[in-house]
Amino acid sequence: MRPQEHQPSCAAAKRRALLEAGVDLSPVERPLHALAAQIAACCGVLPLKSYRLARGMRVQEAVDALHTSRRDEGLPPCRLSREQLTHFENATRPGEAYRDALCRFYRTGPVQLGWAVDYSPRETEPASGSAIRTRAGQTGTVDAWVNMSAGIPEEAIVQRREALRVLLSASSAPVLSPALLELLDHIRATTETILGSSTVSDVALDRWEQAAETHGYAFKTQAPLKVLEDVLVDFAELQSHAARRQPLDSQKRISRISAQLAGTAANILVDLGYHRDASAWFATAMTAATETRDRALTGWVQAREATVSLYHNRPPQIAIAIAAEAQARAGGTPCAGAALAAATEARAWARLGHADNAITALRSTDGIAARLSTAATANSIHGYPVQQLAFHREATLTLVGTVDDAAEAQKAALALYPSGEYVIPTLIRLDQAACTIRRGDHSSGYQESLHRLAEIPGQFRTALVISRARELADIPALSGQAAPAKQRRNYLEAVDGLVLAP
């Protein structure tokens, strides 16, 4: 029995109430399946267990009945044991043979037992169903009676309203019959259960929070496509719970994790060159972050979007605008997002050639970074570590054009990066090549750039890295001299040739 489950007596009472009301709960009739859905929603059990409870069986009774039914139907024996069924009812996914046997036994399908998802459009059930008569003499419909108890408004609004009208009109005013009072209590209890129920445990949320943190660190060292795959798998699993109402604390945690995962996915998509898709994911991340009312989190999402807006030859004005909004969202909170946004603003001003504004924003970054907590300086996509500050400082100085100061900052930044990281150290080395070009040696700068690209694994030569390498072809020397057209063209062809190289 899982911690959040009701005692079996709760399900037994629901079954007993329907039986006393004269509802047919045989396996082939719809009321039993609706009762199973009600038990799953109310009692916090998984669908497989809800079907056993709806049948009024203990675990061993269900196992014995399954074996008997297969024998009576001339089917091959099934090795299902009491222990196995208990494990299956508590989230262990059965193998294909056991899934088929259990679906056949409960006269239902994998969707109803929680092992698959039905994406087909739902049709509205007609309001007139098979009439039933309760012991109190009221009439209604099977669907209306059971769905009203199950609390499924999207499928039974009309039926519930009609059933209540019939039951109330049949009562001897001002006295309500015991059956009607029990039905009303079911409605109230179902709502109360929905308000306090959760389809996800604290243990599961702990696991997803740990997963989001792990992906944040992996973003720095692992191949982008592998990290994206892991992020999306966890995001998809989490959303099956986000779609259902949760207690406030659980919902807030789900929103936070969703924002972190969506923001990470968006960042990787930009790195890979998929801007349109990334924009949609950033929007989703912001929607989720806003639900948490956490300034630091919303500031982080906005800051990550501002940062990636610096690349792929996008207008720096976009990055400046988004960075300003990120700082506004963070407010006065000294958080990773605020520091990242200020650094992004510095680099964007430098790209526009506004050296004074760039240096002012860089100083602001230093001030915020000095007040960050230890957790906020983690070397993760969620943090703003000292090496990232060093990278942003050298990148700003490189763009401003102070070659000697930039070279010093580049050397200092590289010394802070561990050997397992590829993308940012490569960007720093491309900045070193840019300084070589600014000194007037285009040939050496181009060769340096190609060498740095060739020495990293192919999966890290993302669209972002290649875009930055191509920018070097447009850098003139400090004297204003540009590279010869042929040399420039040969360099760009060599860069493009490295995109698919191993």
DRENLUM-138384 format. One record per residue (C-alpha): residue number from 1; residue in one letter; x, y, z. Coordinates in pm, whole numbers, always signed. Layout:
REC  num  residuo      c1      c2      c3
REC  NUM        A       X       Y       Z
...
// end
This chain:
REC  num  residuo      c1      c2      c3
REC    1        M      +0      +0      +0
REC    2        R    +145    +336    -104
REC    3        P    +160    +621    +155
REC    4        Q    -102    +840     -12
REC    5        E    -362    +564     -60
REC    6        H    -691    +545    +127
REC    7        Q    -771    +231    +320
REC    8        P    -949     -42    +113
REC    9        S   -1261     +27    +320
REC   10        C   -1307    +356    +130
REC   11        A   -1337    +172    -202
REC   12        A   -1552     -95     -41
REC   13        A   -1797    +171     +80
REC   14        K   -1833    +314    -270
REC   15        R   -1894     -32    -415
REC   16        R   -2145    -114    -143
REC   17        A   -2338    +211    -198
REC   18        L   -2386    +135    -567
REC   19        L   -2486    -225    -504
REC   20        E   -2742    -112    -247
REC   21        A   -2871    +137    -503
REC   22        G   -2933    -151    -742
REC   23        V   -2649     -76    -986
REC   24        D   -2520    -377   -1183
REC   25        L   -2145    -408   -1115
REC   26        S   -2073    -714   -1325
REC   27        P   -1741    -698   -1516
REC   28        V   -1900    -647   -1857
REC   29        E   -2115    -351   -1749
REC   30        R   -2005     +13   -1769
REC   31        P   -2087    +105   -1407
REC   32        L   -1805    -116   -1280
REC   33        H   -1553     +58   -1504
REC   34        A   -1680    +398   -1394
REC   35        L   -1652    +286   -1032
REC   36        A   -1289    +183   -1093
REC   37        A   -1216    +531   -1230
REC   38        Q   -1383    +687    -925
REC   39        I   -1177    +473    -686
REC   40        A    -854    +564    -865
REC   41        A    -934    +936    -840
REC   42        C   -1059    +928    -482
REC   43        C    -837    +669    -313
REC   44        G    -504    +757    -473
REC   45        V    -447    +408    -614
REC   46        L    -318    +317    -959
REC   47        P    -580    +208   -1217
REC   48        L    -485    -162   -1199
REC   49        K    -557    -174    -827
REC   50        S    -873     +31    -867
REC   51        Y   -1018    -240   -1092
REC   52        R    -954    -508    -830
REC   53        L   -1111    -294    -559
REC   54        A   -1409    -220    -784
REC   55        R   -1458    -597    -817
REC   56        G   -1444    -626    -437
REC   57        M   -1154    -874    -442
REC   58        R    -848    -926    -229
REC   59        V    -517    -977    -412
REC   60        Q    -517   -1357    -383
REC   61        E    -883   -1373    -483
REC   62        A    -806   -1173    -800
REC   63        V    -512   -1400    -885
REC   64        D    -719   -1715    -833
REC   65        A   -1010   -1572   -1035
REC   66        L    -777   -1482   -1321
REC   67        H    -636   -1836   -1337
REC   68        T    -986   -1982   -1322
REC   69        S   -1119   -1758   -1598
REC   70        R    -828   -1847   -1828
REC   71        R    -885   -2215   -1767
REC   72        D   -1259   -2181   -1831
REC   73        E   -1193   -1990   -2155
REC   74        G    -939   -2248   -2275
REC   75        L    -652   -2000   -2265
REC   76        P    -288   -2087   -2190
REC   77        P    -196   -2077   -1819
REC   78        C     -64   -1749   -1676
REC   79        R    +212   -1754   -1413
REC   80        L     +80   -1447   -1230
REC   81        S    +139   -1474    -855
REC   82        R     +11   -1280    -558
REC   83        E    +347   -1108    -517
REC   84        Q    +363   -1010    -884
REC   85        L     +16    -858    -885
REC   86        T    +104    -660    -573
REC   87        H    +413    -521    -747
REC   88        F    +215    -441   -1062
REC   89        E     -46    -255    -856
REC   90        N    +229     -40    -703
REC   91        A    +383     +97   -1025
REC   92        T    +596    -195   -1154
REC   93        R    +507    -219   -1524
REC   94        P    +398    -572   -1624
REC   95        G    +543    -749   -1925
REC   96        E    +335    -776   -2241
REC   97        A    +193   -1121   -2158
REC   98        Y     +82   -1012   -1810
REC   99        R     -68    -688   -1949
REC  100        D    -278    -887   -2194
REC  101        A    -390   -1131   -1926
REC  102        L    -493    -854   -1686
REC  103        C    -674    -655   -1955
REC  104        R    -868    -968   -2051
REC  105        F    -949   -1052   -1689
REC  106        Y   -1077    -704   -1603
REC  107        R   -1253    -674   -1941
REC  108        T   -1080    -346   -2022
REC  109        G    -781    -211   -2212
REC  110        P    -428     -78   -2151
REC  111        V    -551    +283   -2158
REC  112        Q    -793    +223   -1872
REC  113        L    -527     +38   -1673
REC  114        G    -281    +324   -1710
REC  115        W     -35    +158   -1948
REC  116        A    -111    +360   -2261
REC  117        V    -261    +693   -2370
REC  118        D    -570    +731   -2590
REC  119        Y    -534   +1032   -2822
REC  120        S    -862    +982   -3008
REC  121        P   -1126   +1258   -2971
REC  122        R   -1393   +1192   -2713
REC  123        E   -1757   +1181   -2814
REC  124        T   -2027   +1321   -2587
REC  125        E   -2240   +1046   -2442
REC  126        P   -2616   +1083   -2498
REC  127        A   -2806   +1196   -2192
REC  128        S   -3043    +901   -2210
REC  129        G   -2885    +575   -2090
REC  130        S   -3015    +247   -1956
REC  131        A   -3263    +335   -1684
REC  132        I   -3206    +200   -1333
REC  133        R   -3428    +202   -1029
REC  134        T   -3276    +242    -686
REC  135        R   -3413     +78    -372
REC  136        A   -3558    +415    -274
REC  137        G   -3758    +413    -595
REC  138        Q   -3589    +702    -775
REC  139        T   -3500    +660   -1140
REC  140        G   -3202    +788   -1328
REC  141        T   -2946    +654   -1573
REC  142        V   -2656    +422   -1507
REC  143        D   -2412    +668   -1662
REC  144        A   -2554    +964   -1474
REC  145        W   -2554    +790   -1137
REC  146        V   -2200    +650   -1162
REC  147        N   -2041    +948   -1331
REC  148        M   -2197   +1178   -1076
REC  149        S   -2026    +977    -803
REC  150        A   -1703    +960   -1001
REC  151        G   -1680   +1336   -1031
REC  152        I   -1591   +1356   -1402
REC  153        P   -1752   +1684   -1509
REC  154        E   -1615   +1695   -1863
REC  155        E   -1799   +1373   -1951
REC  156        A   -2114   +1392   -1742
REC  157        I   -2232   +1749   -1683
REC  158        V   -2567   +1695   -1853
REC  159        Q   -2620   +1350   -1701
REC  160        R   -2543   +1464   -1347
REC  161        R   -2771   +1765   -1366
REC  162        E   -3058   +1553   -1500
REC  163        A   -3005   +1275   -1244
REC  164        L   -3003   +1520    -955
REC  165        R   -3319   +1683   -1085
REC  166        V   -3494   +1343   -1104
REC  167        L   -3377   +1235    -759
REC  168        L   -3473   +1563    -595
REC  169        S   -3815   +1576    -756
REC  170        A   -3883   +1221    -634
REC  171        S   -3812   +1313    -271
REC  172        S   -4090   +1392     -26
REC  173        A   -4013   +1754     +50
REC  174        P   -3868   +1865    +280
REC  175        V   -3730   +1513    +352
REC  176        L   -3441   +1369    +150
REC  177        S   -3414    +995    +110
REC  178        P   -3109    +810    +252
REC  179        A   -3000    +715    -101
REC  180        L   -3009   +1077    -214
REC  181        L   -2822   +1192     +97
REC  182        E   -2555    +932     +29
REC  183        L   -2530   +1045    -331
REC  184        L   -2493   +1408    -225
REC  185        D   -2222   +1309     +19
REC  186        H   -2043   +1128    -263
REC  187        I   -2043   +1449    -466
REC  188        R   -1909   +1652    -175
REC  189        A   -1646   +1390     -83
REC  190        T   -1530   +1360    -443
REC  191        T   -1472   +1735    -465
REC  192        E   -1291   +1736    -133
REC  193        T   -1074   +1447    -250
REC  194        I    -990   +1621    -577
REC  195        L    -889   +1935    -388
REC  196        G    -656   +1741    -163
REC  197        S    -541   +1461    -391
REC  198        S    -214   +1423    -574
REC  199        T    -113   +1190    -855
REC  200        V    +253   +1238    -775
REC  201        S    +440   +1162    -455
REC  202        D    +700   +1374    -282
REC  203        V    +952   +1103    -361
REC  204        A    +880   +1136    -733
REC  205        L    +908   +1514    -717
REC  206        D   +1239   +1479    -534
REC  207        R   +1359   +1258    -818
REC  208        W   +1256   +1508   -1086
REC  209        E   +1417   +1795    -900
REC  210        Q   +1737   +1592    -884
REC  211        A   +1701   +1513   -1256
REC  212        A   +1665   +1882   -1344
REC  213        E   +1978   +1958   -1144
REC  214        T   +2167   +1670   -1307
REC  215        H   +2070   +1790   -1656
REC  216        G   +2193   +2137   -1560
REC  217        Y   +2540   +2002   -1488
REC  218        A   +2531   +1770   -1791
REC  219        F   +2460   +2071   -2012
REC  220        K   +2817   +2184   -1945
REC  221        T   +2998   +1862   -2031
REC  222        Q   +2783   +1622   -2234
REC  223        A   +2687   +1617   -2600
REC  224        P   +2387   +1850   -2657
REC  225        L   +2169   +1593   -2831
REC  226        K   +2212   +1343   -2547
REC  227        V   +2122   +1604   -2285
REC  228        L   +1822   +1719   -2491
REC  229        E   +1694   +1362   -2513
REC  230        D   +1720   +1312   -2138
REC  231        V   +1556   +1647   -2066
REC  232        L   +1261   +1581   -2296
REC  233        V   +1200   +1232   -2156
REC  234        D   +1173   +1371   -1803
REC  235        F    +968   +1671   -1920
REC  236        A    +713   +1449   -2097
REC  237        E    +678   +1223   -1792
REC  238        L    +636   +1519   -1559
REC  239        Q    +363   +1676   -1771
REC  240        S    +135   +1376   -1726
REC  241        H    +105   +1498   -1366
REC  242        A    +110   +1869   -1445
REC  243        A    -210   +1816   -1645
REC  244        R    -395   +1710   -1332
REC  245        R    -481   +1919   -1031
REC  246        Q    -229   +1882    -750
REC  247        P    -203   +2026    -399
REC  248        L     -57   +2377    -408
REC  249        D    +289   +2277    -287
REC  250        S    +317   +1991    -539
REC  251        Q    +190   +2210    -822
REC  252        K    +448   +2475    -740
REC  253        R    +726   +2218    -744
REC  254        I    +603   +2080   -1076
REC  255        S    +598   +2432   -1224
REC  256        R    +953   +2498   -1104
REC  257        I   +1087   +2174   -1249
REC  258        S    +898   +2236   -1573
REC  259        A   +1052   +2582   -1605
REC  260        Q   +1401   +2445   -1549
REC  261        L   +1360   +2158   -1795
REC  262        A   +1192   +2373   -2062
REC  263        G   +1457   +2644   -2024
REC  264        T   +1734   +2387   -2061
REC  265        A   +1568   +2238   -2370
REC  266        A   +1528   +2585   -2523
REC  267        N   +1893   +2667   -2464
REC  268        I   +2008   +2346   -2632
REC  269        L   +1774   +2404   -2928
REC  270        V   +1932   +2745   -2983
REC  271        D   +2279   +2595   -2960
REC  272        L   +2172   +2350   -3231
REC  273        G   +2031   +2631   -3446
REC  274        Y   +1656   +2575   -3401
REC  275        H   +1550   +2929   -3308
REC  276        R   +1177   +2904   -3375
REC  277        D   +1139   +2589   -3166
REC  278        A   +1356   +2739   -2893
REC  279        S   +1135   +3048   -2874
REC  280        A    +832   +2829   -2807
REC  281        W   +1017   +2640   -2534
REC  282        F   +1134   +2962   -2371
REC  283        A    +771   +3079   -2368
REC  284        T    +667   +2754   -2200
REC  285        A    +948   +2791   -1948
REC  286        M    +836   +3144   -1866
REC  287        T    +474   +3034   -1825
REC  288        A    +580   +2767   -1578
REC  289        A    +822   +2999   -1396
REC  290        T    +555   +3267   -1360
REC  291        E    +332   +3013   -1183
REC  292        T    +593   +2983    -908
REC  293        R    +607   +3361    -846
REC  294        D    +981   +3316    -796
REC  295        R   +1170   +3625    -915
REC  296        A   +1501   +3440    -933
REC  297        L   +1354   +3166   -1153
REC  298        T   +1170   +3399   -1392
REC  299        G   +1484   +3612   -1414
REC  300        W   +1688   +3303   -1499
REC  301        V   +1454   +3197   -1781
REC  302        Q   +1455   +3545   -1931
REC  303        A   +1833   +3576   -1893
REC  304        R   +1897   +3246   -2072
REC  305        E   +1681   +3366   -2360
REC  306        A   +1873   +3693   -2370
REC  307        T   +2208   +3512   -2376
REC  308        V   +2129   +3289   -2670
REC  309        S   +1997   +3595   -2856
REC  310        L   +2357   +3711   -2887
REC  311        Y   +2450   +3437   -3130
REC  312        H   +2377   +3338   -3491
REC  313        N   +2411   +3701   -3611
REC  314        R   +2096   +3814   -3434
REC  315        P   +2056   +4189   -3366
REC  316        P   +2224   +4280   -3033
REC  317        Q   +1932   +4513   -2956
REC  318        I   +1715   +4204   -2899
REC  319        A   +1954   +4071   -2638
REC  320        I   +1969   +4411   -2465
REC  321        A   +1590   +4435   -2444
REC  322        I   +1545   +4082   -2312
REC  323        A   +1834   +4123   -2066
REC  324        A   +1677   +4441   -1928
REC  325        E   +1348   +4258   -1881
REC  326        A   +1529   +3971   -1708
REC  327        Q   +1690   +4211   -1459
REC  328        A   +1353   +4373   -1396
REC  329        R   +1197   +4033   -1328
REC  330        A   +1474   +3944   -1086
REC  331        G   +1425   +4274    -907
REC  332        G   +1694   +4341    -650
REC  333        T   +1752   +3971    -589
REC  334        P   +2121   +3881    -630
REC  335        C   +2061   +3567    -833
REC  336        A   +2224   +3379   -1120
REC  337        G   +1968   +3516   -1367
REC  338        A   +2040   +3878   -1274
REC  339        A   +2416   +3830   -1312
REC  340        L   +2374   +3649   -1644
REC  341        A   +2142   +3921   -1774
REC  342        A   +2388   +4199   -1684
REC  343        A   +2673   +4011   -1854
REC  344        T   +2460   +3956   -2162
REC  345        E   +2382   +4326   -2175
REC  346        A   +2757   +4400   -2157
REC  347        R   +2835   +4175   -2453
REC  348        A   +2543   +4310   -2655
REC  349        W   +2658   +4672   -2605
REC  350        A   +3010   +4564   -2704
REC  351        R   +2876   +4411   -3027
REC  352        L   +2715   +4744   -3107
REC  353        G   +3045   +4922   -3047
REC  354        H   +2929   +5107   -2734
REC  355        A   +3236   +5045   -2519
REC  356        D   +3133   +5268   -2227
REC  357        N   +2792   +5102   -2189
REC  358        A   +2956   +4759   -2217
REC  359        I   +3209   +4830   -1941
REC  360        T   +2937   +4977   -1717
REC  361        A   +2724   +4662   -1758
REC  362        L   +3030   +4446   -1693
REC  363        R   +3092   +4626   -1364
REC  364        S   +2729   +4572   -1272
REC  365        T   +2782   +4200   -1339
REC  366        D   +3081   +4196   -1106
REC  367        G   +2872   +4360    -833
REC  368        I   +2589   +4106    -861
REC  369        A   +2827   +3809    -885
REC  370        A   +3003   +3918    -564
REC  371        R   +2673   +3880    -373
REC  372        L   +2571   +3540    -507
REC  373        S   +2518   +3248    -273
REC  374        T   +2728   +2936    -304
REC  375        A   +2436   +2750    -466
REC  376        A   +2394   +3027    -725
REC  377        T   +2758   +2989    -837
REC  378        A   +2730   +2618    -922
REC  379        N   +2886   +2519   -1254
REC  380        S   +2547   +2436   -1401
REC  381        I   +2310   +2591   -1651
REC  382        H   +2113   +2706   -1346
REC  383        G   +2408   +2884   -1184
REC  384        Y   +2655   +3160   -1259
REC  385        P   +3000   +3019   -1171
REC  386        V   +3322   +3218   -1157
REC  387        Q   +3444   +3070   -1487
REC  388        Q   +3134   +3197   -1665
REC  389        L   +3196   +3546   -1530
REC  390        A   +3554   +3521   -1659
REC  391        F   +3426   +3411   -2001
REC  392        H   +3184   +3700   -2021
REC  393        R   +3457   +3945   -1920
REC  394        E   +3695   +3826   -2192
REC  395        A   +3415   +3811   -2451
REC  396        T   +3318   +4171   -2375
REC  397        L   +3678   +4293   -2393
REC  398        T   +3732   +4102   -2718
REC  399        L   +3429   +4268   -2876
REC  400        V   +3526   +4611   -2745
REC  401        G   +3857   +4571   -2923
REC  402        T   +4106   +4610   -2639
REC  403        V   +4332   +4332   -2769
REC  404        D   +4592   +4318   -2491
REC  405        D   +4335   +4331   -2209
REC  406        A   +4124   +4074   -2393
REC  407        A   +4420   +3837   -2436
REC  408        E   +4493   +3853   -2065
REC  409        A   +4126   +3788   -1979
REC  410        Q   +4111   +3497   -2224
REC  411        K   +4409   +3329   -2063
REC  412        A   +4260   +3375   -1716
REC  413        A   +3923   +3237   -1825
REC  414        L   +4068   +2925   -1988
REC  415        A   +4261   +2844   -1670
REC  416        L   +3929   +2816   -1482
REC  417        Y   +3760   +2566   -1714
REC  418        P   +3789   +2190   -1647
REC  419        S   +3907   +1959   -1924
REC  420        G   +3563   +1801   -1963
REC  421        E   +3400   +2115   -2103
REC  422        Y   +3418   +2190   -2474
REC  423        V   +3177   +2458   -2593
REC  424        I   +3270   +2762   -2382
REC  425        P   +3648   +2692   -2390
REC  426        T   +3620   +2665   -2769
REC  427        L   +3439   +3000   -2783
REC  428        I   +3720   +3153   -2575
REC  429        R   +3982   +3008   -2810
REC  430        L   +3790   +3149   -3106
REC  431        D   +3812   +3485   -2931
REC  432        Q   +4188   +3432   -2912
REC  433        A   +4187   +3376   -3288
REC  434        A   +3981   +3694   -3326
REC  435        C   +4252   +3889   -3140
REC  436        T   +4516   +3741   -3371
REC  437        I   +4315   +3870   -3667
REC  438        R   +4276   +4214   -3508
REC  439        R   +4653   +4235   -3479
REC  440        G   +4664   +4202   -3858
REC  441        D   +4747   +3833   -3905
REC  442        H   +4437   +3695   -4077
REC  443        S   +4610   +3378   -4196
REC  444        S   +4725   +3273   -3848
REC  445        G   +4389   +3366   -3697
REC  446        Y   +4201   +3153   -3948
REC  447        Q   +4435   +2857   -3899
REC  448        E   +4406   +2891   -3524
REC  449        S   +4027   +2888   -3550
REC  450        L   +4019   +2580   -3774
REC  451        H   +4259   +2399   -3544
REC  452        R   +4043   +2468   -3240
REC  453        L   +3730   +2347   -3418
REC  454        A   +3899   +2029   -3537
REC  455        E   +4027   +1931   -3194
REC  456        I   +3682   +1909   -3027
REC  457        P   +3447   +1610   -3077
REC  458        G   +3206   +1651   -3366
REC  459        Q   +2895   +1645   -3146
REC  460        F   +3011   +1970   -2982
REC  461        R   +3050   +2158   -3312
REC  462        T   +2701   +2293   -3276
REC  463        A   +2540   +2564   -3486
REC  464        L   +2634   +2812   -3213
REC  465        V   +3006   +2726   -3229
REC  466        I   +3013   +2724   -3609
REC  467        S   +2827   +3056   -3621
REC  468        R   +3088   +3215   -3395
REC  469        A   +3370   +3071   -3610
REC  470        R   +3213   +3213   -3926
REC  471        E   +3198   +3557   -3765
REC  472        L   +3577   +3566   -3767
REC  473        A   +3570   +3607   -4146
REC  474        D   +3415   +3953   -4101
REC  475        I   +3667   +4083   -3844
REC  476        P   +3907   +4345   -3983
REC  477        A   +4249   +4418   -3843
REC  478        L   +4281   +4720   -3614
REC  479        S   +4430   +4898   -3912
REC  480        G   +4104   +4845   -4094
REC  481        Q   +4254   +4597   -4339
REC  482        A   +4026   +4306   -4430
REC  483        A   +4135   +3961   -4535
REC  484        P   +4169   +3897   -4910
REC  485        A   +3842   +3768   -5055
REC  486        K   +3989   +3434   -5161
REC  487        Q   +4145   +3373   -4819
REC  488        R   +3819   +3460   -4652
REC  489        R   +3622   +3231   -4885
REC  490        N   +3861   +2940   -4831
REC  491        Y   +3830   +2983   -4456
REC  492        L   +3450   +2973   -4462
REC  493        E   +3453   +2662   -4679
REC  494        A   +3691   +2493   -4436
REC  495        V   +3465   +2585   -4143
REC  496        D   +3160   +2443   -4319
REC  497        G   +3356   +2128   -4399
REC  498        L   +3408   +2065   -4027
REC  499        V   +3036   +2066   -3947
REC  500        L   +2983   +1698   -4028
REC  501        A   +3339   +1583   -3962
REC  502        P   +3382   +1329   -3679
// end
